[in-house]
Amino acid sequence: MKNLLAIISVFMILLAIFAPAGIMYAFLIHFTGQDYASIPYLLLFLILFCVIDIGVGTWIDSLLNAVKDRYKAFYTNTFLRTLLEWGGTLMVLSMLDFFMDGIEISLLMKVVMTIIHGVTGLFLENIEMDEEEGRGLPPEVEADIQRLLQEESWTDCVKRIQAKYPEIPKSEIIKAVRTIHKQK
């Protein structure tokens, strides 16, 4: 009984995650006149697209993080990350279109789906970043960081803030200093 309940719970979570995007893509494919053999085949295509794209996106993020950790001077800006993720999404759509005989999607529709998928991902990423910023340091610590950044480098600022506020984890101090330094 526990296993059945766990399977149903996982299924409901996956349905809540994939259903809005799947419905949007299904309507987009259907109403633009793309060729597909049947509704179940289209649903299989969309489920495979979402699952494989999550894997490819995770792989790209991991690769960029590994390169960034290995080469400290390597900076991946949002544009490069977005460009690689959109390329991965387009590649997944193209490969699925190639290997699944019952569906034919035009290149223009693949690009439109990639753009919609990418913009939605950027929007959700910005919401996540706004939530993270809301959990920042106390205002007096941020004010100290801003004052110190006017006088010192950001590495010295991290050392001084860490010495003044030892109860705050160094990772949070570094993140706050980098964020405030970038805003200058």
MODADA-V436532 format. One record per residue. N is the residue number from 0. RES is the residue in one letter. SS is DSSP state (hx for helix, st for strand, lp for the rest). PSI is psi in radians with two decimals (999 if undefined). BURIAL is I if it has 9 or more other C-alpha atoms within 8 Angstrom, else O. Layout:
n->N res->RES ss->SS psi->PSI burial->BURIAL
n->N res->RES ss->SS psi->PSI burial->BURIAL
This chain:
n->0 res->M ss->lp psi->-0.68 burial->O
n->1 res->K ss->hx psi->-0.70 burial->O
n->2 res->N ss->hx psi->-0.71 burial->O
n->3 res->L ss->hx psi->-0.75 burial->O
n->4 res->L ss->hx psi->-0.69 burial->O
n->5 res->A ss->hx psi->-0.74 burial->O
n->6 res->I ss->hx psi->-0.75 burial->O
n->7 res->I ss->hx psi->-0.70 burial->O
n->8 res->S ss->hx psi->-0.81 burial->O
n->9 res->V ss->hx psi->-0.74 burial->O
n->10 res->F ss->hx psi->-0.75 burial->O
n->11 res->M ss->hx psi->-0.67 burial->O
n->12 res->I ss->hx psi->-0.81 burial->O
n->13 res->L ss->hx psi->-0.68 burial->I
n->14 res->L ss->hx psi->-0.74 burial->O
n->15 res->A ss->hx psi->-0.57 burial->O
n->16 res->I ss->hx psi->-0.84 burial->O
n->17 res->F ss->hx psi->-0.37 burial->I
n->18 res->A ss->hx psi->-0.84 burial->I
n->19 res->P ss->hx psi->-0.79 burial->O
n->20 res->A ss->hx psi->-0.72 burial->O
n->21 res->G ss->hx psi->-0.73 burial->I
n->22 res->I ss->hx psi->-0.75 burial->O
n->23 res->M ss->hx psi->-0.80 burial->O
n->24 res->Y ss->hx psi->-0.66 burial->I
n->25 res->A ss->hx psi->-0.79 burial->I
n->26 res->F ss->hx psi->-0.72 burial->O
n->27 res->L ss->hx psi->-0.80 burial->O
n->28 res->I ss->hx psi->-0.75 burial->I
n->29 res->H ss->hx psi->-0.86 burial->O
n->30 res->F ss->hx psi->-0.19 burial->O
n->31 res->T ss->lp psi->0.07 burial->O
n->32 res->G ss->lp psi->0.42 burial->O
n->33 res->Q ss->lp psi->2.66 burial->I
n->34 res->D ss->st psi->2.25 burial->O
n->35 res->Y ss->st psi->2.61 burial->I
n->36 res->A ss->lp psi->-0.78 burial->O
n->37 res->S ss->lp psi->2.92 burial->O
n->38 res->I ss->hx psi->-0.80 burial->O
n->39 res->P ss->hx psi->-0.63 burial->O
n->40 res->Y ss->hx psi->-0.70 burial->I
n->41 res->L ss->hx psi->-0.75 burial->I
n->42 res->L ss->hx psi->-0.70 burial->I
n->43 res->L ss->hx psi->-0.76 burial->O
n->44 res->F ss->hx psi->-0.81 burial->I
n->45 res->L ss->hx psi->-0.66 burial->I
n->46 res->I ss->hx psi->-0.80 burial->I
n->47 res->L ss->hx psi->-0.70 burial->O
n->48 res->F ss->hx psi->-0.86 burial->I
n->49 res->C ss->hx psi->-0.79 burial->I
n->50 res->V ss->hx psi->-0.84 burial->O
n->51 res->I ss->hx psi->-0.66 burial->I
n->52 res->D ss->hx psi->-0.63 burial->I
n->53 res->I ss->hx psi->-0.74 burial->O
n->54 res->G ss->hx psi->-0.78 burial->O
n->55 res->V ss->hx psi->-0.74 burial->I
n->56 res->G ss->hx psi->-0.71 burial->I
n->57 res->T ss->hx psi->-0.71 burial->O
n->58 res->W ss->hx psi->-0.76 burial->O
n->59 res->I ss->hx psi->-0.78 burial->I
n->60 res->D ss->hx psi->-0.76 burial->I
n->61 res->S ss->hx psi->-0.73 burial->O
n->62 res->L ss->hx psi->-0.81 burial->O
n->63 res->L ss->hx psi->-0.68 burial->I
n->64 res->N ss->hx psi->-0.66 burial->O
n->65 res->A ss->hx psi->-0.73 burial->O
n->66 res->V ss->hx psi->-0.72 burial->I
n->67 res->K ss->hx psi->-0.67 burial->I
n->68 res->D ss->hx psi->-0.65 burial->O
n->69 res->R ss->hx psi->-0.77 burial->O
n->70 res->Y ss->lp psi->1.69 burial->O
n->71 res->K ss->lp psi->-0.51 burial->O
n->72 res->A ss->lp psi->-0.23 burial->O
n->73 res->F ss->lp psi->2.08 burial->O
n->74 res->Y ss->lp psi->2.12 burial->O
n->75 res->T ss->lp psi->1.93 burial->O
n->76 res->N ss->lp psi->3.01 burial->O
n->77 res->T ss->hx psi->-0.60 burial->O
n->78 res->F ss->hx psi->-0.82 burial->O
n->79 res->L ss->hx psi->-0.78 burial->O
n->80 res->R ss->hx psi->-0.78 burial->I
n->81 res->T ss->hx psi->-0.75 burial->I
n->82 res->L ss->hx psi->-0.76 burial->O
n->83 res->L ss->hx psi->-0.70 burial->I
n->84 res->E ss->hx psi->-0.70 burial->I
n->85 res->W ss->hx psi->-0.68 burial->I
n->86 res->G ss->hx psi->-0.70 burial->O
n->87 res->G ss->hx psi->-0.71 burial->I
n->88 res->T ss->hx psi->-0.77 burial->I
n->89 res->L ss->hx psi->-0.66 burial->I
n->90 res->M ss->hx psi->-0.74 burial->O
n->91 res->V ss->hx psi->-0.81 burial->I
n->92 res->L ss->hx psi->-0.77 burial->I
n->93 res->S ss->hx psi->-0.73 burial->I
n->94 res->M ss->hx psi->-0.74 burial->O
n->95 res->L ss->hx psi->-0.72 burial->I
n->96 res->D ss->hx psi->-0.67 burial->I
n->97 res->F ss->hx psi->-0.77 burial->O
n->98 res->F ss->hx psi->-0.36 burial->O
n->99 res->M ss->lp psi->1.98 burial->O
n->100 res->D ss->lp psi->-0.44 burial->O
n->101 res->G ss->lp psi->0.14 burial->I
n->102 res->I ss->st psi->2.38 burial->I
n->103 res->E ss->st psi->2.06 burial->I
n->104 res->I ss->lp psi->2.35 burial->I
n->105 res->S ss->lp psi->2.78 burial->O
n->106 res->L ss->hx psi->-0.68 burial->O
n->107 res->L ss->hx psi->-0.74 burial->O
n->108 res->M ss->hx psi->-0.63 burial->I
n->109 res->K ss->hx psi->-0.74 burial->I
n->110 res->V ss->hx psi->-0.74 burial->I
n->111 res->V ss->hx psi->-0.78 burial->O
n->112 res->M ss->hx psi->-0.66 burial->I
n->113 res->T ss->hx psi->-0.76 burial->I
n->114 res->I ss->hx psi->-0.79 burial->I
n->115 res->I ss->hx psi->-0.79 burial->O
n->116 res->H ss->hx psi->-0.75 burial->I
n->117 res->G ss->hx psi->-0.76 burial->I
n->118 res->V ss->hx psi->-0.69 burial->O
n->119 res->T ss->hx psi->-0.74 burial->O
n->120 res->G ss->hx psi->-0.73 burial->O
n->121 res->L ss->hx psi->-0.71 burial->O
n->122 res->F ss->hx psi->-0.81 burial->O
n->123 res->L ss->hx psi->-0.61 burial->O
n->124 res->E ss->hx psi->-0.68 burial->O
n->125 res->N ss->hx psi->-0.66 burial->O
n->126 res->I ss->hx psi->-0.74 burial->O
n->127 res->E ss->hx psi->-0.72 burial->O
n->128 res->M ss->hx psi->-0.65 burial->O
n->129 res->D ss->hx psi->-0.68 burial->O
n->130 res->E ss->hx psi->-0.69 burial->O
n->131 res->E ss->hx psi->-0.69 burial->O
n->132 res->E ss->hx psi->-0.51 burial->O
n->133 res->G ss->hx psi->-0.37 burial->O
n->134 res->R ss->lp psi->0.52 burial->O
n->135 res->G ss->lp psi->-2.91 burial->O
n->136 res->L ss->lp psi->2.85 burial->I
n->137 res->P ss->lp psi->2.66 burial->O
n->138 res->P ss->hx psi->-0.61 burial->O
n->139 res->E ss->hx psi->-0.59 burial->O
n->140 res->V ss->hx psi->-0.75 burial->I
n->141 res->E ss->hx psi->-0.63 burial->I
n->142 res->A ss->hx psi->-0.70 burial->O
n->143 res->D ss->hx psi->-0.70 burial->I
n->144 res->I ss->hx psi->-0.81 burial->I
n->145 res->Q ss->hx psi->-0.73 burial->I
n->146 res->R ss->hx psi->-0.78 burial->O
n->147 res->L ss->hx psi->-0.60 burial->I
n->148 res->L ss->hx psi->-0.38 burial->I
n->149 res->Q ss->hx psi->-0.42 burial->O
n->150 res->E ss->hx psi->-0.49 burial->O
n->151 res->E ss->lp psi->2.99 burial->O
n->152 res->S ss->lp psi->2.89 burial->O
n->153 res->W ss->hx psi->-0.48 burial->I
n->154 res->T ss->hx psi->-0.71 burial->O
n->155 res->D ss->hx psi->-0.62 burial->O
n->156 res->C ss->hx psi->-0.74 burial->I
n->157 res->V ss->hx psi->-0.77 burial->I
n->158 res->K ss->hx psi->-0.77 burial->O
n->159 res->R ss->hx psi->-0.70 burial->O
n->160 res->I ss->hx psi->-0.69 burial->I
n->161 res->Q ss->hx psi->-0.65 burial->I
n->162 res->A ss->hx psi->-0.64 burial->O
n->163 res->K ss->hx psi->-0.61 burial->O
n->164 res->Y ss->lp psi->1.31 burial->O
n->165 res->P ss->lp psi->-0.29 burial->O
n->166 res->E ss->lp psi->-0.28 burial->O
n->167 res->I ss->lp psi->2.28 burial->O
n->168 res->P ss->lp psi->2.51 burial->O
n->169 res->K ss->hx psi->-0.61 burial->O
n->170 res->S ss->hx psi->-0.68 burial->O
n->171 res->E ss->hx psi->-0.66 burial->I
n->172 res->I ss->hx psi->-0.79 burial->I
n->173 res->I ss->hx psi->-0.79 burial->I
n->174 res->K ss->hx psi->-0.76 burial->O
n->175 res->A ss->hx psi->-0.73 burial->I
n->176 res->V ss->hx psi->-0.75 burial->I
n->177 res->R ss->hx psi->-0.75 burial->I
n->178 res->T ss->hx psi->-0.82 burial->O
n->179 res->I ss->hx psi->-0.65 burial->I
n->180 res->H ss->hx psi->-0.69 burial->I
n->181 res->K ss->hx psi->-0.51 burial->O
n->182 res->Q ss->hx psi->-0.31 burial->O
n->183 res->K ss->lp psi->999 burial->O
